[in-house]
Amino acid sequence: MSAEVERRVLVGRIVGVSGTAGAVKLESWTEPRMQIFRYQPWILKSAGNEREIRGCRGREQGKGMIATLPGVLDREQAAALIGTEIWVSRSALPASRPGEYYWTDLEGMDVATVEGVSLGRVSHLFATGANDVMVVRDGERERMLPFVLEHYVKQVDLSAGRIVVDWDPDF
C-alpha cells in the first residue's frame, strides 16, 4: 500500500450526544459541512484506540450536526465517543481542482525560494482570516509563509514534492 493511500485526513470530531437512541453531535471541518457523510469509511480515533466504521448518516440541526453511527444504540455508547476524532483516508476525498490543494498533500513537501535556497519542509498549515499559512521548518528555524498563490507561492509540484516561493530566506 502506498503512502498516499495510507495518508489520513482529519475531517471532524464528536462533541456531544443527542437524545437517548445513541445519536451524536458532530463538528465537521469539510466544506460544505454535510460532505463529511460522503467520505467513508470513517476512522474513529480516541485515546490510542481506533476503529473503522461505515454507514454513518446525519443531518444538520440548528448550528450543529447530528449523526447516527452503526452499532451505537444508546446514550451511554454515544457519550463514550465524545472527543473522538473522525478521520478518513485521503483517497476517499475527491481530486483537487487545478490551483487548489488539500493541506495534507502539502505537508512534508520541500520548500525552496525562487533562487533555489532551501527553507525546509512544510510542517503544517493553518487558516487566518486573510489567507492560509504554511509552517516551514528546517531543523533550526521555523518560518510562517503566507500560502498565497502567484504572489508568494510561485509553484506547487505535487509529484516532485516541492514548493517554490518568493520569500527572503533571512525573514
C-alpha positions, 0 to 999 in steps of 0.5 A: 500500500502506498503512502498516499493511500495510507495518508489520513485526513482529519475531517471532524470530531464528536462533541456531544450526544443527542437524545437517548437512541445513541445519536451524536453531535458532530463538528465537521471541518469539510466544506460544505459541512454535510460532505463529511457523510460522503467520505467513508469509511470513517476512522474513529480515533480516541485515546490510542484506540481506533476503529473503522466504521461505515454507514454513518448518516446525519443531518444538520440541526440548528448550528450543529450536526447530528449523526447516527453511527452503526452499532451505537444504540444508546446514550451511554455508547454515544457519550463514550465517543465524545472527543473522538476524532473522525478521520478518513483516508485521503483517497476517499476525498475527491481530486483537487481542482487545478490551483487548489490543494488539500493541506495534507498533500502539502505537508512534508513537501520541500520548500525552496525560494525562487533562487533555489535556497532551501527553507525546509519542509512544510510542517503544517498549515493553518487558516487566518482570516486573510489567507492560509499559512504554511509552517516551514521548518528546517531543523533550526528555524521555523518560518510562517509563509503566507500560502498565497498563490502567484504572489508568494507561492510561485509553484506547487509540484505535487509529484516532485514534492516541492514548493517554490516561493518568493520569500527572503530566506533571512525573514 
